Amino acid sequence: MRIRTLALASAALSTALLLTGCSPSGTSGGMAGMDHGSSSSSTPAESDAEFNAADQTFVTMMIPHHQQAIEMADMLLAKDGIDERVIELAQQIKDAQGPEIETMQDWLEDWGISADDSSMGGMEGMDHGGGMMSDDSMTALESATGVEATRLFLQGMIEHHNGAIMMAEMELSNGQNPDVLELAQQVIDGQKAEVTTMQEILDSL
């Protein structure tokens, strides 16, 4: 496996978000080169905004979450006999989430936080959560071909997206940094639309 599956338990996320009131502060940044679509771009004041524990938790959890989505997309794109609609969708996911990973990594660097020191570091070995695919599910996707691979990808990515949407909604409720809040809203808007598309394709198979 190129990227080790990181467990993301919903209970731990909720607990981490409760720490918002006694959180560290710092600066945000790293938005250069990121396409926000119709969203307004960050202002200098926003670049100096503080962050809280909810912001940190969202970013440190969303990075591996995005990384697994890209791994799933790469698996599918390497296969033959895949529905063209799903190929286009997999490429779309890669194109959107790759730059977002870089942006979030830049934020952690600006905040002086090492990804290795993230609050989720001790969660390995727990049941997967947040929509993350288990090792067995990733192995099944890698081994599958044709329509079976297409179906497994869509089913897994719908669950994966729904987990990301839940995490983003919690960030909107508890976060502080305007750049991170903007990304959370972008995740909700983009991935809800993709879930609708994936369900329609799945129903047509």
DRENKOL-494049 format. One record per atom (N, C-alpha, C): residue number from 1; atom name; x negated, y, z. Coordinates in Angstrom, 1 decimal. Each point is the difference from the previous one (the first is absolute). Layout:
BEGIN
> NUM; CA; X; Y; Z
...
END
This chain:
BEGIN
> 1; N; -0.9; -1.2; 0.0
> 1; CA; 0.9; 1.2; 0.0
> 1; C; -0.9; 1.2; 0.0
> 2; N; 0.3; 1.0; -0.9
> 2; CA; -0.9; 1.2; -0.1
> 2; C; 0.2; 0.9; 1.1
> 3; N; 1.2; 0.1; 0.5
> 3; CA; 0.3; 0.9; 1.1
> 3; C; 0.7; -0.8; 1.1
> 4; N; -0.6; -0.1; 1.1
> 4; CA; 0.7; -0.8; 1.1
> 4; C; 1.3; 0.7; 0.4
> 5; N; 1.0; -0.9; 0.1
> 5; CA; 1.3; 0.6; 0.4
> 5; C; -0.1; 0.5; 1.4
> 6; N; 0.5; 1.2; 0.2
> 6; CA; 0.0; 0.7; 1.4
> 6; C; 1.4; -0.1; 0.5
> 7; N; 0.2; -0.5; 1.2
> 7; CA; 1.3; -0.1; 0.6
> 7; C; 0.5; 1.3; 0.4
> 8; N; 1.2; 0.3; -0.2
> 8; CA; 0.6; 1.3; 0.4
> 8; C; 1.3; -0.3; 0.7
> 9; N; 0.0; 0.0; 1.3
> 9; CA; 1.2; -0.4; 0.8
> 9; C; 0.8; 1.3; 0.3
> 10; N; 1.3; -0.1; -0.2
> 10; CA; 0.8; 1.1; 0.2
> 10; C; 0.0; 0.5; 1.4
> 11; N; 0.0; -0.9; 1.0
> 11; CA; 0.0; 0.4; 1.4
> 11; C; -1.2; 0.8; 0.3
> 12; N; -1.2; -0.4; -0.5
> 12; CA; -1.2; 0.7; 0.3
> 12; C; 0.0; 1.4; -0.7
> 13; N; 0.6; 0.1; -1.1
> 13; CA; 0.2; 1.3; -0.7
> 13; C; 0.8; 0.9; 0.9
> 14; N; 1.1; -0.5; 0.5
> 14; CA; 0.9; 0.8; 0.9
> 14; C; -0.7; 0.5; 1.2
> 15; N; -0.8; -0.9; 0.6
> 15; CA; -0.8; 0.3; 1.2
> 15; C; -1.0; 1.1; -0.3
> 16; N; -0.7; -0.1; -1.1
> 16; CA; -1.0; 1.0; -0.4
> 16; C; 0.7; 1.3; -0.2
> 17; N; 1.1; 0.1; -0.6
> 17; CA; 0.7; 1.2; -0.2
> 17; C; 0.4; 0.7; 1.2
> 18; N; 0.2; -0.7; 1.1
> 18; CA; 0.4; 0.6; 1.3
> 18; C; -1.1; 0.8; 0.6
> 19; N; -1.3; -0.2; -0.5
> 19; CA; -1.1; 0.7; 0.5
> 19; C; -0.1; 1.4; -0.6
> 20; N; 0.9; 0.4; -0.9
> 20; CA; -0.1; 1.3; -0.7
> 20; C; -0.2; 1.1; 1.0
> 21; N; 0.6; 0.0; 1.1
> 21; CA; -0.1; 1.2; 0.9
> 21; C; -1.3; 0.1; 0.6
> 22; N; -0.9; -1.0; 0.0
> 22; CA; -1.3; 0.1; 0.6
> 22; C; -1.0; -0.3; -1.0
> 23; N; 0.1; 0.6; -1.2
> 23; CA; -0.8; -0.5; -1.1
> 23; C; -1.2; 1.0; -0.2
> 24; N; -1.0; -0.5; -0.8
> 24; CA; -1.2; 0.8; -0.4
> 24; C; 0.5; 1.0; -1.0
> 25; N; -0.8; 1.0; -0.2
> 25; CA; 0.2; 1.0; -1.1
> 25; C; -1.2; 0.2; -0.8
> 26; N; 0.2; 0.5; -1.2
> 26; CA; -1.1; 0.1; -0.9
> 26; C; 0.4; 0.8; -1.3
> 27; N; -0.7; -0.3; -1.0
> 27; CA; 0.3; 0.7; -1.3
> 27; C; 0.4; -1.0; -1.0
> 28; N; 0.8; 0.4; -1.0
> 28; CA; 0.4; -0.9; -1.1
> 28; C; -0.6; 0.6; -1.3
> 29; N; 0.0; -0.9; -1.0
> 29; CA; -0.5; 0.5; -1.3
> 29; C; 0.0; -1.2; -0.9
> 30; N; -0.9; 0.1; -1.0
> 30; CA; -0.1; -1.1; -1.0
> 30; C; 1.1; -0.1; -1.0
> 31; N; 0.7; 1.1; -0.2
> 31; CA; 1.1; -0.1; -0.9
> 31; C; -0.4; 0.3; -1.5
> 32; N; -1.2; 0.4; -0.2
> 32; CA; -0.5; 0.3; -1.3
> 32; C; 0.2; -1.2; -0.9
> 33; N; 0.5; 0.2; -1.2
> 33; CA; 0.2; -1.0; -1.0
> 33; C; 1.2; -0.8; 0.2
> 34; N; 0.8; 0.2; 1.0
> 34; CA; 1.2; -0.8; 0.3
> 34; C; 1.2; 0.7; -0.7
> 35; N; 0.8; -0.8; -0.7
> 35; CA; 1.1; 0.6; -0.7
> 35; C; 1.3; -0.1; 0.9
> 36; N; 0.5; 1.1; 0.3
> 36; CA; 1.2; 0.0; 0.9
> 36; C; 1.3; 0.2; -0.8
> 37; N; -0.1; 0.0; -1.3
> 37; CA; 1.2; 0.1; -0.9
> 37; C; 0.6; 1.4; 0.3
> 38; N; 1.3; 0.0; 0.4
> 38; CA; 0.7; 1.2; 0.1
> 38; C; -0.3; 0.6; 1.4
> 39; N; -0.7; -0.7; 0.9
> 39; CA; -0.2; 0.5; 1.3
> 39; C; -1.0; 1.2; -0.1
> 40; N; 0.1; 0.9; 1.0
> 40; CA; -0.9; 1.2; 0.0
> 40; C; -1.3; -0.4; 0.5
> 41; N; -1.1; 0.6; -0.5
> 41; CA; -1.3; -0.3; 0.4
> 41; C; -0.4; 0.5; 1.3
> 42; N; -1.0; -0.5; 0.7
> 42; CA; -0.4; 0.4; 1.3
> 42; C; -0.5; 1.4; 0.0
> 43; N; 0.2; 0.7; 1.1
> 43; CA; -0.5; 1.3; 0.1
> 43; C; -1.3; 0.0; 0.9
> 44; N; -0.8; 1.0; 0.0
> 44; CA; -1.2; 0.0; 0.9
> 44; C; 0.5; -0.2; 1.5
> 45; N; 1.1; 0.6; 0.4
> 45; CA; 0.5; -0.2; 1.3
> 45; C; 0.2; -1.4; 0.4
> 46; N; 0.6; -0.8; -1.0
> 46; CA; 0.3; -1.4; 0.2
> 46; C; -1.2; -0.8; 0.1
> 47; N; -1.1; 0.4; -0.7
> 47; CA; -1.2; -0.7; 0.0
> 47; C; -0.7; 0.0; 1.4
> 48; N; 0.4; 1.0; 0.8
> 48; CA; -0.6; 0.1; 1.4
> 48; C; 1.0; -0.5; 1.0
> 49; N; 1.1; -0.6; -0.4
> 49; CA; 1.0; -0.4; 0.9
> 49; C; -0.5; -1.1; 0.9
> 50; N; 0.6; -0.1; 1.2
> 50; CA; -0.4; -1.1; 0.9
> 50; C; 0.8; -1.3; -0.4
> 51; N; -0.5; -1.1; 0.5
> 51; CA; 0.7; -1.3; -0.2
> 51; C; 0.2; -0.6; 1.4
> 52; N; 1.0; -0.9; 0.0
> 52; CA; 0.3; -0.7; 1.3
> 52; C; -0.1; -1.5; -0.2
> 53; N; 0.4; -0.7; 1.1
> 53; CA; -0.2; -1.5; 0.0
> 53; C; 0.9; -0.6; -1.1
> 54; N; 1.1; 0.6; -0.3
> 54; CA; 0.9; -0.6; -1.0
> 54; C; -0.6; 0.1; -1.4
> 55; N; -0.6; 1.2; -0.2
> 55; CA; -0.7; 0.2; -1.3
> 55; C; -1.2; -1.0; -0.2
> 56; N; -0.8; -0.2; 1.1
> 56; CA; -1.1; -0.9; -0.1
> 56; C; 0.5; -1.5; -0.2
> 57; N; 1.0; -0.3; 0.8
> 57; CA; 0.6; -1.4; -0.2
> 57; C; 0.5; -0.3; -1.4
> 58; N; 0.7; 1.0; -0.5
> 58; CA; 0.6; -0.2; -1.4
> 58; C; -1.2; -0.2; -1.0
> 59; N; -1.0; 0.9; 0.1
> 59; CA; -1.1; -0.1; -1.0
> 59; C; -0.8; -1.3; 0.2
> 60; N; -0.3; -0.4; 1.2
> 60; CA; -0.8; -1.2; 0.2
> 60; C; 0.7; -1.2; -0.4
> 61; N; 1.3; 0.0; 0.1
> 61; CA; 0.8; -1.2; -0.4
> 61; C; 0.3; 0.0; -1.5
> 62; N; 0.2; 1.2; -0.6
> 62; CA; 0.4; 0.1; -1.3
> 62; C; -1.1; -0.4; -1.0
> 63; N; -1.3; 0.3; 0.4
> 63; CA; -1.1; -0.3; -0.8
> 63; C; 0.0; -1.5; -0.4
> 64; N; -0.1; -0.9; 1.0
> 64; CA; 0.0; -1.4; -0.3
> 64; C; 1.3; -0.5; -0.7
> 65; N; 1.1; 0.7; 0.3
> 65; CA; 1.3; -0.3; -0.6
> 65; C; -0.1; 0.2; -1.5
> 66; N; -0.5; 1.2; -0.4
> 66; CA; -0.2; 0.3; -1.4
> 66; C; -1.0; -0.9; -0.6
> 67; N; -1.1; -0.3; 0.7
> 67; CA; -1.0; -0.9; -0.6
> 67; C; 0.6; -1.4; -0.3
> 68; N; 0.9; -0.5; 0.8
> 68; CA; 0.6; -1.3; -0.3
> 68; C; 0.9; 0.1; -1.2
> 69; N; 0.7; 1.1; -0.1
> 69; CA; 0.9; 0.2; -1.2
> 69; C; -0.8; 0.0; -1.3
> 70; N; -1.2; 0.7; 0.0
> 70; CA; -0.8; 0.0; -1.1
> 70; C; -0.6; -1.4; -0.3
> 71; N; -0.3; -0.7; 1.0
> 71; CA; -0.5; -1.4; -0.2
> 71; C; 1.1; -0.9; -0.6
> 72; N; 1.3; 0.2; 0.4
> 72; CA; 1.1; -0.7; -0.6
> 72; C; 0.2; 0.4; -1.4
> 73; N; -0.2; 1.2; -0.3
> 73; CA; 0.2; 0.5; -1.4
> 73; C; -1.1; -0.6; -0.9
> 74; N; -1.3; 0.0; 0.5
> 74; CA; -1.1; -0.6; -0.7
> 74; C; 0.2; -1.4; -0.3
> 75; N; 0.6; -0.8; 0.9
> 75; CA; 0.2; -1.4; -0.2
> 75; C; 1.0; -0.2; -1.2
> 76; N; 1.1; 0.9; 0.1
> 76; CA; 1.0; -0.2; -1.1
> 76; C; -0.6; 0.4; -1.3
> 77; N; -0.7; 1.1; -0.1
> 77; CA; -0.5; 0.5; -1.3
> 77; C; -1.0; -0.9; -0.6
> 78; N; -0.6; -0.9; 0.8
> 78; CA; -1.0; -1.0; -0.5
> 78; C; 0.7; -1.2; -0.7
> 79; N; 1.3; -0.1; 0.2
> 79; CA; 0.7; -1.2; -0.5
> 79; C; 0.6; 0.2; -1.4
> 80; N; 0.2; -1.1; -0.7
> 80; CA; 0.7; 0.0; -1.3
> 80; C; 1.5; -0.3; 0.2
> 81; N; 0.8; 0.4; -1.0
> 81; CA; 1.4; -0.4; 0.1
> 81; C; 0.9; 0.8; 1.0
> 82; N; -0.5; 1.2; 0.3
> 82; CA; 0.8; 0.8; 1.0
> 82; C; 0.9; 1.0; -0.7
> 83; N; 1.2; 0.2; 0.5
> 83; CA; 0.9; 1.0; -0.6
> 83; C; -0.6; 1.3; -0.1
> 84; N; 0.1; 0.6; -1.2
> 84; CA; -0.6; 1.3; -0.3
> 84; C; 0.4; 1.1; 1.0
> 85; N; 1.3; -0.1; 0.4
> 85; CA; 0.5; 1.0; 1.0
> 85; C; -0.8; -0.1; 1.3
> 86; N; -0.4; -1.2; 0.4
> 86; CA; -0.7; -0.2; 1.3
> 86; C; -1.4; 0.4; -0.2
> 87; N; -0.6; -0.2; -1.1
> 87; CA; -1.4; 0.4; -0.3
> 87; C; -0.1; 1.5; 0.1
> 88; N; 1.0; 0.7; -0.6
> 88; CA; 0.0; 1.5; 0.1
> 88; C; 0.2; 0.4; 1.5
> 89; N; 0.8; -0.6; 0.7
> 89; CA; 0.2; 0.3; 1.4
> 89; C; -1.2; -0.2; 0.8
> 90; N; -0.7; -1.1; -0.2
> 90; CA; -1.2; -0.3; 0.8
> 90; C; -1.1; 1.0; -0.3
> 91; N; -0.1; 0.4; -1.2
> 91; CA; -1.0; 1.0; -0.4
> 91; C; 0.4; 1.4; 0.6
> 92; N; 1.3; 0.3; 0.1
> 92; CA; 0.4; 1.2; 0.6
> 92; C; -0.3; 0.0; 1.5
> 93; N; 0.2; -1.1; 0.7
> 93; CA; -0.4; -0.1; 1.4
> 93; C; -1.4; 0.3; 0.2
> 94; N; -0.9; -0.7; -0.8
> 94; CA; -1.4; 0.3; 0.1
> 94; C; -0.4; 1.4; -0.2
> 95; N; 0.6; 0.6; -1.1
> 95; CA; -0.4; 1.4; -0.3
> 95; C; 0.5; 1.0; 1.1
> 96; N; 1.1; -0.3; 0.7
> 96; CA; 0.5; 0.9; 1.0
> 96; C; -0.8; -0.2; 1.4
> 97; N; -0.2; -1.3; 0.3
> 97; CA; -0.5; -0.3; 1.4
> 97; C; -1.5; 0.1; 0.1
> 98; N; -0.7; -0.2; -1.1
> 98; CA; -1.5; 0.2; 0.0
> 98; C; -0.4; 1.4; 0.5
> 99; N; 0.4; 1.0; -0.7
> 99; CA; -0.3; 1.4; 0.5
> 99; C; 0.5; 0.3; 1.4
> 100; N; 1.1; -0.6; 0.4
> 100; CA; 0.5; 0.3; 1.3
> 100; C; -0.9; -0.7; 1.1
> 101; N; -0.6; -1.1; -0.3
> 101; CA; -1.0; -0.6; 0.9
> 101; C; -1.2; 0.9; 0.2
> 102; N; -0.5; 0.5; -1.2
> 102; CA; -1.1; 0.9; 0.1
> 102; C; 0.3; 1.3; 0.9
> 103; N; 1.2; 0.5; -0.2
> 103; CA; 0.4; 1.2; 0.7
> 103; C; 0.0; -0.3; 1.5
> 104; N; 0.6; -1.1; 0.4
> 104; CA; 0.1; -0.4; 1.4
> 104; C; -1.3; -0.3; 0.6
> 105; N; -0.9; -0.6; -0.8
> 105; CA; -1.4; -0.3; 0.5
> 105; C; -0.7; 1.4; 0.3
> 106; N; 0.2; 0.9; -0.9
> 106; CA; -0.5; 1.4; 0.2
> 106; C; 0.5; 0.6; 1.3
> 107; N; 1.3; -0.2; 0.2
> 107; CA; 0.5; 0.6; 1.3
> 107; C; -0.6; -0.6; 1.2
> 108; N; -0.2; -1.3; 0.0
> 108; CA; -0.7; -0.6; 1.2
> 108; C; -1.4; 0.5; 0.2
> 109; N; -0.7; 0.2; -1.1
> 109; CA; -1.3; 0.5; 0.0
> 109; C; 0.0; 1.5; 0.6
> 110; N; 0.9; 0.8; -0.5
> 110; CA; 0.1; 1.3; 0.5
> 110; C; 0.4; 0.1; 1.4
> 111; N; 0.8; -1.0; 0.5
> 111; CA; 0.4; 0.0; 1.4
> 111; C; -1.1; -0.7; 0.9
> 112; N; -1.0; -0.5; -0.6
> 112; CA; -1.1; -0.6; 0.8
> 112; C; 0.4; -1.4; 0.5
> 113; N; 0.9; -0.6; -0.7
> 113; CA; 0.5; -1.4; 0.4
> 113; C; -0.5; -1.0; -1.0
> 114; N; -0.6; -1.1; 0.6
> 114; CA; -0.5; -1.1; -0.9
> 114; C; 1.1; -1.0; -0.2
> 115; N; 0.2; -0.4; -1.2
> 115; CA; 1.0; -1.0; -0.3
> 115; C; -0.2; -1.3; 0.9
> 116; N; -1.2; -0.3; 0.4
> 116; CA; -0.3; -1.1; 0.8
> 116; C; 0.5; 0.2; 1.4
> 117; N; 0.2; 1.2; 0.4
> 117; CA; 0.4; 0.4; 1.4
> 117; C; 1.5; 0.2; 0.0
> 118; N; 0.7; -0.3; -1.0
> 118; CA; 1.5; 0.3; -0.1
> 118; C; 0.7; -0.7; 1.2
> 119; N; 1.2; 0.5; 0.3
> 119; CA; 0.7; -0.6; 1.1
> 119; C; 0.5; -1.4; -0.3
> 120; N; -0.1; -0.4; -1.3
> 120; CA; 0.6; -1.3; -0.4
> 120; C; -1.1; -1.1; 0.0
> 121; N; -1.2; 0.4; 0.4
> 121; CA; -1.2; -1.0; -0.1
> 121; C; 0.2; -1.3; 0.8
> 122; N; 0.8; 0.1; 1.1
> 122; CA; 0.1; -1.2; 0.8
> 122; C; 1.2; -0.9; -0.4
> 123; N; 0.7; 0.3; -1.1
> 123; CA; 1.2; -0.7; -0.3
> 123; C; -0.2; -1.2; -0.9
> 124; N; -1.2; -0.3; -0.4
> 124; CA; -0.2; -1.1; -0.9
> 124; C; 0.5; -1.3; 0.7
> 125; N; 0.6; -0.9; -0.8
> 125; CA; 0.4; -1.2; 0.6
> 125; C; 1.5; 0.0; 0.4
> 126; N; 0.6; 1.2; 0.1
> 126; CA; 1.4; 0.1; 0.3
> 126; C; 0.8; -0.3; -1.2
> 127; N; 1.3; -0.3; 0.1
> 127; CA; 0.9; -0.2; -1.1
> 127; C; 0.0; 1.3; -0.9
> 128; N; 0.0; -0.2; -1.3
> 128; CA; 0.0; 1.2; -0.9
> 128; C; 1.3; 0.8; 0.2
> 129; N; -0.1; 1.3; -0.1
> 129; CA; 1.1; 0.9; 0.1
> 129; C; -0.1; 1.1; -0.9
> 130; N; 0.9; 1.0; 0.0
> 130; CA; -0.1; 1.1; -0.9
> 130; C; 0.1; -0.3; -1.5
> 131; N; 0.6; -1.2; -0.2
> 131; CA; 0.1; -0.5; -1.4
> 131; C; -1.2; -0.6; -0.6
> 132; N; -1.1; -0.1; 0.8
> 132; CA; -1.2; -0.6; -0.5
> 132; C; 0.2; -1.5; -0.3
> 133; N; -0.7; -0.4; -1.1
> 133; CA; 0.1; -1.4; -0.4
> 133; C; -0.9; -0.8; 0.8
> 134; N; 0.4; -1.2; 0.4
> 134; CA; -0.8; -0.9; 0.7
> 134; C; -1.1; -0.6; -0.9
> 135; N; -1.0; -0.6; 0.6
> 135; CA; -1.0; -0.7; -0.8
> 135; C; 0.6; -1.1; -0.9
> 136; N; 0.9; -0.8; 0.5
> 136; CA; 0.7; -1.0; -0.8
> 136; C; 0.7; 0.6; -1.2
> 137; N; 0.7; 1.1; 0.3
> 137; CA; 0.8; 0.6; -1.1
> 137; C; -0.9; 0.6; -1.1
> 138; N; -1.2; 0.5; 0.4
> 138; CA; -0.9; 0.5; -0.9
> 138; C; -0.6; -1.1; -0.9
> 139; N; -0.3; -1.1; 0.7
> 139; CA; -0.5; -1.2; -0.7
> 139; C; 1.0; -0.5; -1.0
> 140; N; 1.3; 0.0; 0.4
> 140; CA; 1.0; -0.5; -0.9
> 140; C; 0.1; 0.9; -1.2
> 141; N; -0.1; 1.3; 0.2
> 141; CA; 0.1; 0.9; -1.1
> 141; C; -1.2; -0.1; -1.0
> 142; N; -1.1; -0.2; 0.6
> 142; CA; -1.2; -0.2; -0.8
> 142; C; 0.0; -1.3; -0.9
> 143; N; 0.7; -1.0; 0.6
> 143; CA; 0.0; -1.3; -0.7
> 143; C; 1.2; -0.1; -1.0
> 144; N; 1.0; 0.8; 0.1
> 144; CA; 1.2; 0.0; -0.8
> 144; C; -0.3; 0.5; -1.4
> 145; N; 0.9; -0.4; -0.9
> 145; CA; -0.1; 0.4; -1.4
> 145; C; 1.4; 0.4; -0.5
> 146; N; 0.0; 0.7; -1.1
> 146; CA; 1.2; 0.3; -0.7
> 146; C; 1.1; 0.6; 0.8
> 147; N; 1.2; -0.5; -0.2
> 147; CA; 1.2; 0.5; 0.7
> 147; C; -0.1; -0.1; 1.5
> 148; N; -0.6; -1.1; 0.5
> 148; CA; -0.2; -0.2; 1.4
> 148; C; -0.9; 1.1; 0.6
> 149; N; -1.1; 0.3; -0.7
> 149; CA; -0.8; 1.1; 0.5
> 149; C; 0.7; 1.3; 0.0
> 150; N; 0.7; 0.2; -1.0
> 150; CA; 0.8; 1.3; -0.1
> 150; C; 1.0; 0.1; 1.1
> 151; N; 0.7; -1.1; 0.3
> 151; CA; 1.0; 0.0; 1.1
> 151; C; -0.7; 0.2; 1.4
> 152; N; -1.1; -0.7; 0.2
> 152; CA; -0.7; 0.1; 1.3
> 152; C; -0.5; 1.4; 0.2
> 153; N; -0.6; 0.6; -1.1
> 153; CA; -0.5; 1.4; 0.1
> 153; C; 1.1; 1.0; 0.3
> 154; N; 1.2; -0.1; -0.7
> 154; CA; 1.1; 0.9; 0.3
> 154; C; 0.5; -0.2; 1.4
> 155; N; 0.2; -1.2; 0.4
> 155; CA; 0.6; -0.2; 1.4
> 155; C; -1.0; 0.5; 1.0
> 156; N; -1.3; -0.3; -0.2
> 156; CA; -1.0; 0.4; 1.0
> 156; C; -0.1; 1.5; 0.0
> 157; N; 0.0; 0.7; -1.1
> 157; CA; -0.2; 1.4; -0.1
> 157; C; 1.2; 0.8; 0.5
> 158; N; 1.2; -0.6; -0.2
> 158; CA; 1.1; 0.7; 0.6
> 158; C; -0.1; 0.0; 1.5
> 159; N; -0.3; -1.1; 0.6
> 159; CA; -0.2; 0.0; 1.5
> 159; C; -1.2; 0.9; 0.4
> 160; N; -1.0; 0.0; -0.8
> 160; CA; -1.2; 0.8; 0.3
> 160; C; 0.4; 1.5; -0.1
> 161; N; 0.7; 0.4; -1.0
> 161; CA; 0.4; 1.4; -0.1
> 161; C; 1.0; 0.4; 1.1
> 162; N; 0.9; -0.9; 0.4
> 162; CA; 0.9; 0.3; 1.1
> 162; C; -0.7; 0.3; 1.3
> 163; N; -1.1; -0.8; 0.2
> 163; CA; -0.8; 0.2; 1.2
> 163; C; -0.7; 1.4; -0.1
> 164; N; -0.5; 0.4; -1.1
> 164; CA; -0.6; 1.3; -0.2
> 164; C; 1.0; 1.1; 0.3
> 165; N; 1.2; -0.2; -0.6
> 165; CA; 1.0; 1.0; 0.2
> 165; C; 0.3; 0.2; 1.5
> 166; N; 0.1; -1.1; 0.7
> 166; CA; 0.3; 0.1; 1.5
> 166; C; -1.1; 0.7; 0.7
> 167; N; -1.3; -0.3; -0.3
> 167; CA; -1.1; 0.7; 0.6
> 167; C; 0.0; 1.5; -0.4
> 168; N; 0.3; 0.3; -1.2
> 168; CA; 0.1; 1.4; -0.4
> 168; C; 1.1; 0.8; 0.7
> 169; N; 1.1; -0.7; 0.2
> 169; CA; 1.1; 0.7; 0.7
> 169; C; -0.3; 0.2; 1.5
> 170; N; -0.8; -0.9; 0.6
> 170; CA; -0.4; 0.2; 1.3
> 170; C; -1.0; 1.2; 0.1
> 171; N; -0.9; 0.1; -1.0
> 171; CA; -0.9; 1.2; -0.1
> 171; C; 0.8; 1.3; -0.1
> 172; N; 1.0; 0.0; -0.8
> 172; CA; 0.8; 1.2; -0.1
> 172; C; 0.7; 0.4; 1.3
> 173; N; 0.3; -1.0; 0.8
> 173; CA; 0.7; 0.3; 1.3
> 173; C; -1.0; 0.4; 1.1
> 174; N; -1.3; -0.4; -0.1
> 174; CA; -0.9; 0.1; 1.1
> 174; C; -1.3; 0.8; -0.4
> 175; N; -0.3; 0.1; -1.3
> 175; CA; -1.2; 0.6; -0.4
> 175; C; -0.1; 1.5; 0.1
> 176; N; -1.2; 0.6; -0.2
> 176; CA; -0.2; 1.4; 0.2
> 176; C; -0.7; 0.6; -1.2
> 177; N; -1.0; -0.7; -0.6
> 177; CA; -0.8; 0.6; -1.0
> 177; C; 0.8; 0.2; -1.3
> 178; N; 0.1; 1.2; -0.6
> 178; CA; 0.9; 0.2; -1.2
> 178; C; -0.4; -0.8; -1.2
> 179; N; -1.3; -0.2; -0.2
> 179; CA; -0.5; -0.8; -1.1
> 179; C; 0.4; -1.5; 0.1
> 180; N; -0.1; -0.5; 1.2
> 180; CA; 0.4; -1.4; 0.3
> 180; C; 1.5; -0.1; -0.1
> 181; N; 0.8; 0.9; 0.5
> 181; CA; 1.4; 0.0; -0.2
> 181; C; 0.4; 0.1; -1.4
> 182; N; -0.7; 0.7; -0.8
> 182; CA; 0.3; 0.1; -1.5
> 182; C; -0.2; -1.3; -0.6
> 183; N; -1.1; -0.7; 0.3
> 183; CA; -0.3; -1.3; -0.6
> 183; C; 1.1; -1.0; 0.4
> 184; N; 0.4; 0.1; 1.3
> 184; CA; 1.0; -1.0; 0.5
> 184; C; 1.3; 0.2; -0.8
> 185; N; 0.4; 1.3; -0.3
> 185; CA; 1.2; 0.2; -0.8
> 185; C; -0.2; -0.5; -1.4
> 186; N; -1.2; 0.1; -0.6
> 186; CA; -0.3; -0.4; -1.3
> 186; C; 0.1; -1.6; -0.1
> 187; N; -0.5; -0.6; 1.1
> 187; CA; 0.1; -1.5; 0.1
> 187; C; 1.5; -0.4; 0.0
> 188; N; 0.8; 0.7; 0.8
> 188; CA; 1.4; -0.4; 0.0
> 188; C; 0.7; 0.2; -1.3
> 189; N; -0.2; 1.1; -0.7
> 189; CA; 0.7; 0.3; -1.2
> 189; C; -0.5; -0.9; -1.1
> 190; N; -1.3; -0.2; -0.1
> 190; CA; -0.5; -0.8; -1.1
> 190; C; 0.3; -1.5; 0.2
> 191; N; -0.2; -0.5; 1.2
> 191; CA; 0.2; -1.4; 0.2
> 191; C; 1.5; -0.5; 0.0
> 192; N; 0.9; 0.9; 0.5
> 192; CA; 1.4; -0.3; -0.1
> 192; C; 0.4; -0.2; -1.5
> 193; N; -0.5; 0.9; -0.8
> 193; CA; 0.3; -0.1; -1.5
> 193; C; -0.5; -1.3; -0.5
> 194; N; -1.2; -0.4; 0.4
> 194; CA; -0.6; -1.2; -0.5
> 194; C; 0.7; -1.2; 0.5
> 195; N; 0.5; 0.0; 1.2
> 195; CA; 0.8; -1.1; 0.6
> 195; C; 1.2; -0.2; -0.9
> 196; N; 0.7; 1.1; -0.3
> 196; CA; 1.2; -0.1; -0.9
> 196; C; -0.3; -0.7; -1.3
> 197; N; -1.1; 0.5; -0.6
> 197; CA; -0.5; -0.6; -1.3
> 197; C; -0.3; -1.5; 0.1
> 198; N; -0.7; -0.3; 1.1
> 198; CA; -0.4; -1.4; 0.2
> 198; C; 1.2; -0.9; 0.2
> 199; N; 0.9; 0.5; 0.8
> 199; CA; 1.2; -0.9; 0.2
> 199; C; 0.8; -0.2; -1.2
> 200; N; 0.1; 1.0; -0.9
> 200; CA; 0.7; -0.1; -1.3
> 200; C; -0.7; -1.0; -0.8
> 201; N; -1.3; 0.0; -0.1
> 201; CA; -0.8; -1.0; -0.8
> 201; C; 0.2; -1.4; 0.6
> 202; N; -0.1; -0.1; 1.3
> 202; CA; 0.1; -1.3; 0.7
> 202; C; 1.4; -0.6; -0.3
> 203; N; 1.0; 0.8; 0.0
> 203; CA; 1.4; -0.5; -0.3
> 203; C; 0.2; -0.4; -1.4
> 204; N; -0.9; 0.5; -0.9
> 204; CA; 0.1; -0.4; -1.4
> 204; C; -0.8; -1.2; -0.4
> 205; N; -0.8; -0.5; 0.9
> 205; CA; -0.8; -1.2; -0.3
> 205; C; 0.8; -1.3; -0.1
END
